[in-house]
Amino acid sequence: MSTLVETPSAETTDDAAPAPRKRNAERTRKAILTAALKEFSQAGYAGARIEKIVKAAKCNIRMLYHYFGDKKGLYLAVLEGAYEDLRGREAELEIDFDKPLEGFLALQRFTFDYFEKNPRIDGLLRNENLIQGKFVSQSRKVTETAFPLRRTIEHLIDSGQKQGVFRDNLDWAQIYVTIAAMSRFHLANGYSLSVTLDTDMSKPEWRRARLAHALELLEGYLTKGK
């Protein structure tokens, strides 16, 4: 007595096959980007080695070039991904434009916390500045990702001035540079400053005091004379 075994049709097999391949491709691409972020943040563009990236990503070099074209393409993908992550998380902030001061303080807290938790992105941006923004200047996507941030800050400024709680002549870019500087300077220079000032800037209590200081300075600047 024979047993009939149902064999999947060619149509069923063809439809089912692409999904696992797509998932594997996405995992490989993500693994490459993760390994590349670490390498570029530590060694910079010139010092980074493709061989180290593919080894860490556990893939072959052919796959890397298939997805990103060359080292420059990979670096730009990592750089754009870093900005997209930062801007995307900024966009998730629940800003109440009727409470502009609280909105700015929330942005300061977020930015401070973000760079604290993402040292590789901070390292990537520092290395990009060491080469005078050579690659970031080639990416329109990076510029476009900042548009929502600009609108948010300008909206907060407008709301605060209309309510009479903010000073006049506030510039959105100046404010954001201040927020970013108060969030990153102690990270970029922490080792040397800790020695120079005989203060351990890696201690959690020092970091908490630093954030409180940053919030106080930002509030004082925005509301000066009010």
Helices and strands as residue ranges (DSSP letters): H 10-16, H 18-47, H 50-57, H 61-68, H 71-91, H 100-117, H 119-130, G 136-138, H 140-145, H 147-163, H 172-188, H 190-196, H 204-222
